[in-house]
Amino acid sequence: MKSRTENPAVALPGVLAALQQLSAAAEQAGLPRTVVMLVELRASQINGCAVCLDMHSRELWAAGETDERIATVAAWRETPYFTDAERAALALTEAVTRLADRPDPVGDDVWAEAARHYDERALGALVLAIGQINLWNRLNVATRQITGEWVSQWVRGAREVASAV
């Protein structure tokens, strides 16, 4: 397996730093990190992004998430493992990720349920997090980025940081 080209976020000057700043801004809005990680995993499942699936499932595991929660994100509606707030975030993720699948992709019911669990600031951060993971998925899928050792190294580094805290 070989990627088509280097990921544009890494190849083009300033892009990676800008995406990292966007991610940091979303995290500072008070959205729970677990919600962000679940959103990242779910969107990556829908978009078929192997790099992000590998990275975010490992990230969830490193953060102490259970195997049951990680393994069943794609079937969150049929499992007892997620809170109502997480379910609202996952529903919004699916709606925003599948914009072309229906005439009113982000229906009022989906939005209202998310707004019931997240204040305006956190809801804005949630929409940004969903948009950003969709961007990463599209960059990785379009250029056929290959998951592998670099994901393992990133997760090992994250575990070391988490255990030091």
PyMOL commands that set and color helices and strands:
alter all, ss='L'
color gray80, all
select helices_A, chain A and resi 8-11+15-27+33-47+50-62+67-71+73-78+84-97+99-101+108-117+120-142+149-164
alter helices_A, ss='H'
color red, helices_A
deselect
rebuild
show_as cartoon
